């Protein structure tokens, strides 16, 4: 998992933010699993702080998902357009749909 597995909740929280920033979701999931093991030992106020940070993280992840969906849609549109084009012997593009 990690060369030197983090045991401190503050370090784990920092690494979670870095994993989200880098879009390294495999590491993110590993860190969340590791953090889950520590949660029962944490004081209530720390849990509340984590919850609030997670709400902000969820909004960031939702935005990244929307951006990814938009990019995927644009790629699909481009793919459909490219596959509808044909070149004649002179190199002129002809639209197959016409």
C-alpha positions as YAML, in Angstrom:
chain: A
units: angstrom
residues:
- id: 1
  name: UNK
  ca: [0.00, 0.00, 0.00]
- id: 2
  name: UNK
  ca: [2.47, 2.67, 1.21]
- id: 3
  name: UNK
  ca: [6.20, 2.49, 1.82]
- id: 4
  name: UNK
  ca: [5.73, 4.05, 5.23]
- id: 5
  name: UNK
  ca: [2.05, 3.72, 6.16]
- id: 6
  name: UNK
  ca: [0.75, 6.95, 7.73]
- id: 7
  name: UNK
  ca: [-0.70, 6.47, 11.21]
- id: 8
  name: UNK
  ca: [-1.48, 10.06, 12.12]
- id: 9
  name: UNK
  ca: [-4.94, 11.34, 11.15]
- id: 10
  name: UNK
  ca: [-3.56, 14.76, 10.14]
- id: 11
  name: UNK
  ca: [-1.08, 13.14, 7.76]
- id: 12
  name: UNK
  ca: [-3.81, 10.92, 6.33]
- id: 13
  name: UNK
  ca: [-6.09, 13.92, 5.81]
- id: 14
  name: UNK
  ca: [-3.29, 15.78, 3.99]
- id: 15
  name: UNK
  ca: [-2.62, 12.75, 1.79]
- id: 16
  name: UNK
  ca: [-6.34, 12.45, 1.02]
- id: 17
  name: UNK
  ca: [-6.36, 16.04, -0.27]
- id: 18
  name: UNK
  ca: [-3.24, 15.38, -2.36]
- id: 19
  name: UNK
  ca: [-4.74, 12.20, -3.83]
- id: 20
  name: UNK
  ca: [-7.88, 14.11, -4.85]
- id: 21
  name: UNK
  ca: [-5.77, 16.89, -6.36]
- id: 22
  name: UNK
  ca: [-3.71, 14.36, -8.34]
- id: 23
  name: UNK
  ca: [-6.86, 12.41, -9.24]
- id: 24
  name: UNK
  ca: [-5.22, 9.28, -7.83]
- id: 25
  name: UNK
  ca: [-8.38, 7.47, -6.81]
- id: 26
  name: UNK
  ca: [-6.69, 4.18, -6.01]
- id: 27
  name: UNK
  ca: [-4.54, 5.85, -3.36]
- id: 28
  name: UNK
  ca: [-7.56, 7.85, -2.21]
- id: 29
  name: UNK
  ca: [-9.52, 4.65, -1.55]
- id: 30
  name: UNK
  ca: [-6.59, 3.14, 0.34]
- id: 31
  name: UNK
  ca: [-6.30, 6.26, 2.49]
- id: 32
  name: UNK
  ca: [-10.02, 6.30, 3.21]
- id: 33
  name: UNK
  ca: [-9.83, 2.66, 4.30]
- id: 34
  name: UNK
  ca: [-6.90, 3.47, 6.55]
- id: 35
  name: UNK
  ca: [-8.69, 6.50, 7.99]
- id: 36
  name: UNK
  ca: [-11.82, 4.44, 8.65]
- id: 37
  name: UNK
  ca: [-9.83, 2.26, 11.05]
- id: 38
  name: UNK
  ca: [-8.80, 5.32, 13.06]
- id: 39
  name: UNK
  ca: [-12.22, 6.98, 13.30]
- id: 40
  name: UNK
  ca: [-13.48, 5.12, 16.40]
- id: 41
  name: UNK
  ca: [-10.49, 6.42, 18.38]
- id: 42
  name: UNK
  ca: [-10.94, 10.09, 17.47]
- id: 43
  name: UNK
  ca: [-12.63, 12.73, 19.62]
- id: 44
  name: UNK
  ca: [-16.00, 14.10, 18.54]
- id: 45
  name: UNK
  ca: [-14.64, 17.51, 17.53]
- id: 46
  name: UNK
  ca: [-12.08, 15.89, 15.21]
- id: 47
  name: UNK
  ca: [-14.81, 13.78, 13.63]
- id: 48
  name: UNK
  ca: [-16.86, 16.91, 13.00]
- id: 49
  name: UNK
  ca: [-13.87, 18.61, 11.36]
- id: 50
  name: UNK
  ca: [-13.31, 15.55, 9.15]
- id: 51
  name: UNK
  ca: [-16.99, 15.53, 8.22]
- id: 52
  name: UNK
  ca: [-16.85, 19.19, 7.18]
- id: 53
  name: UNK
  ca: [-13.69, 18.62, 5.10]
- id: 54
  name: UNK
  ca: [-15.34, 15.62, 3.48]
- id: 55
  name: UNK
  ca: [-18.32, 17.76, 2.47]
- id: 56
  name: UNK
  ca: [-15.95, 20.17, 0.68]
- id: 57
  name: UNK
  ca: [-14.12, 17.22, -0.89]
- id: 58
  name: UNK
  ca: [-17.39, 15.74, -2.13]
- id: 59
  name: UNK
  ca: [-18.27, 19.00, -3.90]
- id: 60
  name: UNK
  ca: [-14.83, 19.04, -5.52]
- id: 61
  name: UNK
  ca: [-15.23, 15.41, -6.62]
- id: 62
  name: UNK
  ca: [-18.70, 16.14, -8.01]
- id: 63
  name: UNK
  ca: [-17.25, 19.01, -10.06]
- id: 64
  name: UNK
  ca: [-14.48, 16.74, -11.37]
- id: 65
  name: UNK
  ca: [-17.10, 14.17, -12.32]
- id: 66
  name: UNK
  ca: [-19.18, 16.77, -14.16]
- id: 67
  name: UNK
  ca: [-16.06, 17.98, -15.99]
- id: 68
  name: UNK
  ca: [-15.20, 14.40, -16.92]
- id: 69
  name: UNK
  ca: [-18.74, 13.75, -18.17]
- id: 70
  name: UNK
  ca: [-18.58, 16.93, -20.27]
- id: 71
  name: UNK
  ca: [-15.23, 15.90, -21.76]
- id: 72
  name: UNK
  ca: [-16.57, 12.42, -22.52]
- id: 73
  name: UNK
  ca: [-19.59, 13.93, -24.25]
- id: 74
  name: UNK
  ca: [-17.35, 16.22, -26.32]
- id: 75
  name: UNK
  ca: [-15.15, 13.28, -27.31]
- id: 76
  name: UNK
  ca: [-18.18, 11.26, -28.37]
- id: 77
  name: UNK
  ca: [-19.47, 14.17, -30.45]
- id: 78
  name: UNK
  ca: [-16.07, 14.52, -32.13]
- id: 79
  name: UNK
  ca: [-15.90, 10.80, -32.75]
- id: 80
  name: UNK
  ca: [-19.34, 10.81, -34.40]
- id: 81
  name: UNK
  ca: [-18.39, 13.81, -36.53]
- id: 82
  name: UNK
  ca: [-15.08, 12.27, -37.60]
- id: 83
  name: UNK
  ca: [-16.70, 8.96, -38.51]
- id: 84
  name: UNK
  ca: [-19.29, 10.78, -40.65]
- id: 85
  name: UNK
  ca: [-16.60, 12.41, -42.81]
- id: 86
  name: UNK
  ca: [-15.18, 10.89, -46.00]
- id: 87
  name: UNK
  ca: [-12.45, 12.24, -48.26]
- id: 88
  name: UNK
  ca: [-12.77, 12.03, -52.01]
- id: 89
  name: UNK
  ca: [-9.78, 11.41, -54.30]
- id: 90
  name: UNK
  ca: [-8.95, 15.15, -54.29]
- id: 91
  name: UNK
  ca: [-8.83, 15.26, -50.49]
- id: 92
  name: UNK
  ca: [-12.12, 17.12, -50.18]
- id: 93
  name: UNK
  ca: [-14.14, 16.14, -47.12]
- id: 94
  name: UNK
  ca: [-17.63, 14.90, -47.86]
- id: 95
  name: UNK
  ca: [-20.26, 14.48, -45.20]
- id: 96
  name: UNK
  ca: [-21.75, 10.97, -45.26]
- id: 97
  name: UNK
  ca: [-24.91, 12.21, -43.59]
- id: 98
  name: UNK
  ca: [-25.88, 14.41, -46.55]
...
